[in-house]
Amino acid sequence: MGHHAQVRREPAQVFADYAVPRPRTAAEQIADRILAAVAVGVLQPGQQLPTERELADILGVSRATIRQALGRLAALSVLESRRGRNGGTFVNVFERSAESSQAVLRSLQPIRNELESLFDYRSLVEQLIARTAAVRCTPGDKRALRGALSVYESSRGPSQSREADRALHDAVAAAARNDHLSQLSKELVSRVNLGFSTDPYSDELHQAALAQHTALVQAICEGDQDSAANIAGRHFHLTTSKAWRSVLREAGEDATATAPANV
């Protein structure tokens, strides 16, 4: 009966086979979060980021952590620092890459269920606001809504579009006559967008939202509660949850395409 010689393995080699990935630092997690916001269009090319102090408050970390995270993203050419009177940190044109896809997955996969719950929560809240606005809308509210819609129709680019969009939804919330609902609507914007106070933007989203805004204002002004609520639900699905789900799906596809084959 033969005996097979056993190869003795050093303890370090044994443990290396079961090595646990190093936990990501706070700066790395914040960098992933910002990169995910860039990937989905919450942060736009050319947009100036808030100051380090403001970002620290928004994201709930120290300024040192923010500084390290911004440095990592600058090294990846995602962000650019500019000096002078109009200096600051700006978003560069985004190009999907393996690194960006990994950052999206690292940021979103662990909180995917929570995000889905928040998307649903926001949709329900906005439907309630639209329905209530249709019931309580006054002639003055109707003028404000139509004026806000006209401004949105003429808006161009991320900055103008977002300002006009916020003004229109503020007018809808004002027509609902409930300060708590209005405040909750504003809070949910940042909660569903990783702490940032803007929704994803693209030219395609802007055009699709224009048609929905037009229908929403008409339904509220006509007192059509059911239509107003249904349109609001579809609108926030398009502008928030659909955009985030799309970028997460694309990141997953990128990760699958670049994964090493099993041998």
C-alpha positions as CSV (number, residue, x, y, z in Angstrom):
1,M,0.0,0.0,0.0
2,G,1.6,3.2,-1.1
3,H,1.8,6.4,0.8
4,H,1.4,9.8,-0.9
5,A,3.9,12.3,0.4
6,Q,2.1,15.4,1.9
7,V,3.5,18.8,1.0
8,R,3.9,20.8,4.1
9,R,2.5,24.3,3.7
10,E,3.6,27.3,5.8
11,P,0.9,28.8,8.0
12,A,1.0,32.1,6.1
13,Q,0.3,30.3,2.8
14,V,-2.7,28.4,4.4
15,F,-4.2,31.6,5.7
16,A,-3.6,33.4,2.4
17,D,-6.0,30.9,0.7
18,Y,-8.7,32.2,2.9
19,A,-7.8,35.9,2.9
20,V,-10.6,38.3,3.6
21,P,-10.8,41.4,1.5
22,R,-9.6,44.5,3.3
23,P,-12.5,46.6,4.6
24,R,-12.8,49.8,2.6
25,T,-11.9,53.0,4.4
26,A,-14.4,55.8,4.9
27,A,-12.6,57.8,2.2
28,E,-12.9,55.0,-0.3
29,Q,-16.6,54.5,0.5
30,I,-17.3,58.2,0.0
31,A,-15.4,58.2,-3.2
32,D,-17.5,55.3,-4.4
33,R,-20.6,57.2,-3.4
34,I,-19.7,60.3,-5.3
35,L,-18.6,58.3,-8.3
36,A,-22.0,56.5,-8.3
37,A,-23.7,59.9,-8.2
38,V,-21.7,61.0,-11.2
39,A,-22.5,57.8,-13.1
40,V,-26.3,58.2,-12.7
41,G,-26.3,61.9,-13.5
42,V,-27.0,63.3,-10.1
43,L,-23.7,65.2,-10.5
44,Q,-23.2,66.6,-13.9
45,P,-20.1,67.3,-16.1
46,G,-18.9,70.8,-15.4
47,Q,-20.9,71.0,-12.1
48,Q,-19.0,72.5,-9.2
49,L,-19.2,70.4,-6.0
50,P,-20.0,72.0,-2.7
51,T,-17.1,73.0,-0.5
52,E,-15.3,70.3,1.7
53,R,-17.1,71.6,4.7
54,E,-20.5,71.4,3.0
55,L,-19.8,68.0,1.6
56,A,-18.8,66.8,5.0
57,D,-22.1,68.0,6.4
58,I,-24.1,66.5,3.5
59,L,-22.4,63.1,3.6
60,G,-21.9,62.9,7.4
61,V,-18.1,62.5,7.5
62,S,-15.1,64.5,8.4
63,R,-13.5,67.1,6.1
64,A,-10.3,64.9,6.1
65,T,-12.3,62.0,4.8
66,I,-13.8,64.3,2.1
67,R,-10.4,65.6,1.1
68,Q,-9.0,62.0,0.7
69,A,-12.1,60.9,-1.3
70,L,-11.8,63.9,-3.6
71,G,-8.1,63.2,-4.1
72,R,-8.9,59.6,-5.1
73,L,-11.5,60.8,-7.7
74,A,-9.1,63.5,-9.0
75,A,-6.5,60.8,-9.6
76,L,-9.1,58.9,-11.7
77,S,-9.9,62.1,-13.6
78,V,-13.5,62.0,-12.4
79,L,-13.0,65.4,-10.7
80,E,-10.8,68.4,-11.4
81,S,-9.6,71.0,-9.0
82,R,-9.4,74.6,-10.3
83,R,-7.7,77.5,-8.6
84,G,-8.5,81.2,-8.7
85,R,-11.6,83.3,-8.0
86,N,-13.9,80.8,-9.7
87,G,-11.9,77.8,-8.5
88,G,-13.2,74.7,-6.7
89,T,-13.8,71.1,-7.5
90,F,-15.6,70.3,-10.7
91,V,-17.0,67.1,-12.3
92,N,-15.3,66.0,-15.5
93,V,-17.1,64.4,-18.4
94,F,-18.0,60.9,-17.3
95,E,-16.9,57.8,-19.1
96,R,-18.1,54.4,-18.0
97,S,-15.2,52.2,-16.9
98,A,-14.6,49.0,-14.9
99,E,-13.6,51.2,-12.0
100,S,-16.8,53.3,-12.1
101,S,-19.0,50.1,-12.5
102,Q,-17.3,48.6,-9.5
103,A,-17.9,51.8,-7.5
104,V,-21.6,51.8,-8.4
105,L,-21.9,48.1,-7.3
106,R,-20.0,48.7,-4.1
107,S,-22.2,51.7,-3.2
108,L,-25.6,50.4,-4.2
109,Q,-25.7,46.6,-3.9
110,P,-25.5,46.6,0.0
111,I,-28.4,49.2,0.2
112,R,-30.4,48.1,-2.8
113,N,-33.4,46.9,-0.8
114,E,-33.3,50.2,1.3
115,L,-33.2,52.2,-2.0
116,E,-36.2,50.3,-3.4
117,S,-38.1,51.0,-0.2
118,L,-37.2,54.7,-0.5
119,F,-38.2,54.9,-4.1
120,D,-41.6,53.4,-3.2
121,Y,-41.9,55.8,-0.2
122,R,-41.2,58.8,-2.4
123,S,-43.6,57.7,-5.0
124,L,-46.4,57.3,-2.4
125,V,-45.7,60.7,-0.9
126,E,-45.6,62.5,-4.2
127,Q,-48.8,60.8,-5.3
128,L,-50.5,62.0,-2.1
129,I,-49.2,65.6,-2.7
130,A,-50.5,65.6,-6.2
131,R,-53.8,64.2,-5.3
132,T,-54.2,66.7,-2.4
133,A,-53.2,69.6,-4.7
134,A,-55.9,68.6,-7.1
135,V,-58.4,68.9,-4.3
136,R,-57.2,72.2,-2.8
137,C,-55.9,74.1,-5.8
138,T,-57.0,77.7,-5.9
139,P,-57.0,80.1,-8.9
140,G,-53.8,81.6,-7.6
141,D,-52.2,78.1,-7.4
142,K,-53.3,77.4,-11.0
143,R,-51.5,80.6,-12.2
144,A,-48.4,79.6,-10.3
145,L,-48.4,76.1,-11.7
146,R,-48.9,77.2,-15.3
147,G,-46.2,79.8,-14.8
148,A,-43.8,77.2,-13.4
149,L,-44.6,74.9,-16.3
150,S,-43.8,77.6,-18.8
151,V,-40.4,78.2,-17.2
152,Y,-39.7,74.5,-17.3
153,E,-40.6,74.3,-21.0
154,S,-38.0,77.0,-21.8
155,S,-35.3,75.6,-19.6
156,R,-32.1,74.3,-21.1
157,G,-29.3,72.2,-19.6
158,P,-29.0,70.6,-16.1
159,S,-28.8,73.8,-14.1
160,Q,-31.8,75.6,-15.6
161,S,-33.8,72.4,-15.9
162,R,-33.3,71.4,-12.2
163,E,-34.1,74.9,-11.0
164,A,-37.3,75.0,-13.0
165,D,-38.2,71.4,-12.0
166,R,-37.8,72.2,-8.3
167,A,-39.9,75.4,-8.7
168,L,-42.7,73.4,-10.4
169,H,-42.8,70.7,-7.7
170,D,-42.7,73.4,-5.0
171,A,-45.8,74.9,-6.6
172,V,-47.5,71.5,-6.6
173,A,-46.6,71.1,-2.9
174,A,-47.8,74.7,-2.1
175,A,-51.2,73.9,-3.7
176,A,-51.5,70.9,-1.3
177,R,-51.4,73.3,1.6
178,N,-49.5,71.1,4.0
179,D,-46.0,72.2,5.2
180,H,-45.1,68.7,6.5
181,L,-45.7,67.1,3.2
182,S,-43.7,69.8,1.5
183,Q,-40.8,69.3,3.8
184,L,-40.9,65.6,3.5
185,S,-40.8,65.9,-0.3
186,K,-37.6,67.9,-0.1
187,E,-36.0,65.5,2.4
188,L,-36.7,62.5,0.2
189,V,-34.8,64.0,-2.7
190,S,-31.5,63.7,-0.9
191,R,-32.4,60.4,0.7
192,V,-33.0,58.6,-2.6
193,N,-29.9,60.3,-4.2
194,L,-27.1,59.2,-1.8
195,G,-27.3,62.5,0.2
196,F,-27.3,64.9,-2.8
197,S,-30.2,67.3,-3.2
198,T,-30.7,66.8,-7.0
199,D,-32.3,64.1,-9.1
200,P,-30.5,62.4,-12.0
201,Y,-30.5,64.5,-15.2
202,S,-30.1,63.8,-18.9
203,D,-31.6,65.5,-22.0
204,E,-33.8,62.4,-22.5
205,L,-35.1,62.6,-19.0
206,H,-35.8,66.3,-19.4
207,Q,-37.9,65.7,-22.5
208,A,-39.8,62.9,-21.0
209,A,-40.4,64.9,-17.8
210,L,-41.7,67.8,-19.8
211,A,-44.7,65.7,-21.1
212,Q,-45.4,64.4,-17.6
213,H,-45.2,67.9,-16.1
214,T,-47.7,69.2,-18.7
215,A,-50.1,66.4,-17.9
216,L,-49.6,66.8,-14.1
217,V,-50.4,70.5,-14.1
218,Q,-53.4,70.0,-16.3
219,A,-54.8,67.2,-14.0
220,I,-54.3,69.3,-10.9
221,C,-55.8,72.4,-12.4
222,E,-58.8,70.4,-13.5
223,G,-59.2,68.8,-10.1
224,D,-58.7,65.3,-11.4
225,Q,-57.3,63.6,-8.3
226,D,-56.8,60.1,-9.7
227,S,-55.0,61.3,-12.8
228,A,-52.8,63.7,-10.8
229,A,-51.7,60.9,-8.5
230,N,-51.1,58.4,-11.3
231,I,-49.0,60.9,-13.3
232,A,-47.0,61.8,-10.2
233,G,-46.2,58.2,-9.5
234,R,-45.1,57.5,-13.1
235,H,-43.1,60.8,-13.1
236,F,-41.0,59.9,-10.0
237,H,-40.5,56.4,-11.3
238,L,-39.0,57.8,-14.5
239,T,-36.8,60.5,-12.9
240,T,-35.5,58.7,-9.9
241,S,-36.0,54.9,-9.5
242,K,-35.7,54.0,-13.2
243,A,-32.5,56.1,-13.6
244,W,-30.8,54.4,-10.5
245,R,-31.9,50.9,-11.5
246,S,-30.6,51.5,-15.0
247,V,-27.1,52.5,-13.8
248,L,-27.0,49.6,-11.4
249,R,-28.0,47.2,-14.1
250,E,-25.4,48.6,-16.5
251,A,-22.7,48.3,-13.8
252,G,-23.7,44.7,-13.2
253,E,-23.4,44.0,-16.9
254,D,-20.0,45.6,-17.0
255,A,-18.8,43.6,-14.1
256,T,-20.0,40.4,-15.7
257,A,-18.3,41.2,-19.0
258,T,-15.0,42.0,-17.3
259,A,-15.0,39.1,-14.8
260,P,-12.2,36.5,-15.4
261,A,-13.3,33.2,-16.8
262,N,-13.2,30.2,-14.6
263,V,-10.6,27.7,-15.5
